Amino acid sequence: MRAVTLEVAASAAASALVLRPWRDDDMEPLTEAYRDPAMRQWLRSQVAGTDDAARWLEVRRRGWASGDYLSFAVQEPSVGGALLGNVALKLPDATRQSAEVGYWTTAAARGRGVASRALEALTVWAFDAFAADGLVRIDLLHQVGNTASCRVAERTGYGFDRVLPARPPWPTDGHLHIRRAGVPGTADGRPGGRPSTVSS
């Protein structure tokens, strides 16, 4: 699949964001992001050094090549393009009727609405980009104790569906949230905007 970059406009309360495919030169900020204990607590994949980072980035490159795992680095151009997080769309269903999203933010980005704004941009783009393929539902899963992810889900229109029992590799129960095509989301209590798209 052709790589895509999404641009989220600045608002009175928040700066602009850029969501773009991961690159080889992201290795150092990626490794630094994973030094945060709070992030490591909730993520299945772990990056402990350059070898791990290289493997992590290769998985994202292959995902874009196959078109079934589209992962975006989230940056804030107003502060020199500092890495703020990751949002990803997984399209494992061959019929493309359903997908799954995942995300994380760096320690410096938390509490600023970055996750909800980036997730909203990805969601709006995904429903537009894959409408012709029949995409009608996107799932969001997180561990029960991850209350920050629960708040992000609610802010972006992913309604709580049910509790999922623990199963490997997840050690605790989880929440399933769902957003369906045509259901408007919000980011930080405001209607979600439509991101501009740049193909590369």
URMOZI-V135363 format. One record per residue. N is the residue number from 1. OMEGA is omega in degrees with one decimal (NA if undefined). NEAR is the number of other ideal C-beta (glycine too) atoms within 8 Angstrom. Layout:
n & omega & near
N & OMEGA & NEAR
N & OMEGA & NEAR
//
This chain:
n & omega & near
1 & 177.8 & 7
2 & -179.6 & 5
3 & -176.7 & 9
4 & 171.7 & 12
5 & 179.5 & 12
6 & 179.1 & 15
7 & 180.0 & 12
8 & -175.8 & 12
9 & 174.5 & 7
10 & 174.3 & 6
11 & 179.0 & 6
12 & -175.1 & 2
13 & -173.6 & 5
14 & 180.0 & 8
15 & 179.0 & 8
16 & 175.2 & 10
17 & 171.6 & 14
18 & 175.9 & 13
19 & -176.1 & 16
20 & 178.9 & 9
21 & 178.4 & 14
22 & -179.0 & 11
23 & 179.5 & 7
24 & -178.3 & 5
25 & 174.4 & 5
26 & -173.2 & 11
27 & -177.3 & 11
28 & 178.1 & 7
29 & 176.3 & 9
30 & 179.1 & 14
31 & 178.6 & 13
32 & -180.0 & 7
33 & -177.1 & 14
34 & 174.3 & 13
35 & -178.5 & 5
36 & -178.3 & 9
37 & -178.9 & 5
38 & 178.9 & 7
39 & -179.3 & 12
40 & -178.5 & 9
41 & -171.0 & 6
42 & -174.5 & 10
43 & 178.0 & 9
44 & 179.7 & 5
45 & -180.0 & 5
46 & 179.0 & 8
47 & -175.8 & 11
48 & -179.1 & 5
49 & -174.0 & 7
50 & 179.2 & 7
51 & 176.9 & 6
52 & -179.3 & 12
53 & 178.7 & 12
54 & 178.0 & 9
55 & -179.9 & 8
56 & -179.4 & 11
57 & 178.8 & 14
58 & 176.2 & 8
59 & 179.5 & 9
60 & 177.6 & 13
61 & 179.4 & 10
62 & 179.0 & 9
63 & 176.0 & 13
64 & -179.1 & 13
65 & -179.0 & 7
66 & -179.2 & 8
67 & -178.1 & 8
68 & 179.0 & 7
69 & -171.7 & 13
70 & -172.8 & 12
71 & -176.1 & 13
72 & 166.3 & 14
73 & 179.5 & 13
74 & -178.7 & 16
75 & 175.9 & 12
76 & -173.4 & 14
77 & -177.0 & 9
78 & 177.7 & 6
79 & 174.2 & 7
80 & 176.7 & 4
81 & 179.4 & 8
82 & 177.5 & 9
83 & -179.8 & 12
84 & -178.0 & 13
85 & -177.1 & 15
86 & 168.1 & 11
87 & -175.2 & 16
88 & 176.2 & 13
89 & 178.0 & 13
90 & -178.1 & 10
91 & -175.9 & 11
92 & -177.0 & 6
93 & -177.4 & 8
94 & -179.8 & 3
95 & -178.9 & 6
96 & 177.0 & 11
97 & 179.6 & 8
98 & 179.6 & 10
99 & 178.0 & 15
100 & 175.7 & 11
101 & 173.7 & 15
102 & -177.8 & 10
103 & 167.4 & 13
104 & 175.7 & 11
105 & 176.2 & 10
106 & -179.7 & 12
107 & -177.2 & 8
108 & -176.1 & 6
109 & -173.3 & 12
110 & 179.0 & 10
111 & -176.8 & 2
112 & 179.1 & 6
113 & -177.7 & 9
114 & -177.5 & 14
115 & -177.8 & 15
116 & 179.3 & 12
117 & 179.0 & 13
118 & 179.0 & 17
119 & 178.2 & 14
120 & 179.0 & 15
121 & 178.9 & 16
122 & -178.0 & 14
123 & 179.4 & 15
124 & 179.3 & 13
125 & -176.5 & 12
126 & 179.9 & 13
127 & 176.3 & 11
128 & -172.9 & 7
129 & -174.7 & 7
130 & 178.3 & 12
131 & -178.6 & 9
132 & 176.8 & 4
133 & 177.5 & 7
134 & -179.0 & 9
135 & -178.1 & 14
136 & -174.8 & 7
137 & 173.5 & 11
138 & 179.4 & 16
139 & 175.9 & 11
140 & -178.9 & 14
141 & 173.8 & 10
142 & 177.3 & 12
143 & -174.4 & 12
144 & -176.6 & 9
145 & -177.9 & 5
146 & -175.1 & 9
147 & 178.0 & 6
148 & 177.6 & 8
149 & 177.8 & 12
150 & 179.0 & 12
151 & 178.0 & 8
152 & 179.1 & 12
153 & -177.8 & 13
154 & -179.2 & 10
155 & -174.9 & 12
156 & 171.9 & 15
157 & 174.9 & 12
158 & -176.8 & 12
159 & 177.4 & 8
160 & -179.8 & 10
161 & -179.0 & 7
162 & 173.9 & 6
163 & 177.2 & 8
164 & 179.9 & 9
165 & 179.2 & 5
166 & 173.9 & 7
167 & -178.0 & 5
168 & 6.3 & 3
169 & -177.4 & 4
170 & -175.2 & 9
171 & -177.6 & 5
172 & 175.1 & 8
173 & -179.5 & 8
174 & 172.7 & 12
175 & 169.2 & 14
176 & 173.8 & 12
177 & -177.5 & 15
178 & 169.0 & 11
179 & -178.3 & 13
180 & 179.0 & 8
181 & 178.7 & 8
182 & 177.9 & 3
183 & -178.2 & 7
184 & 175.2 & 6
185 & 174.1 & 13
186 & 173.8 & 12
187 & -177.5 & 14
188 & 175.3 & 10
189 & 179.5 & 5
190 & 175.8 & 7
191 & -178.8 & 5
192 & 179.3 & 14
193 & 178.6 & 10
194 & -179.6 & 5
195 & 170.9 & 11
196 & -173.6 & 7
197 & 176.2 & 9
198 & 177.3 & 8
199 & 179.8 & 7
200 & NA & 7
//
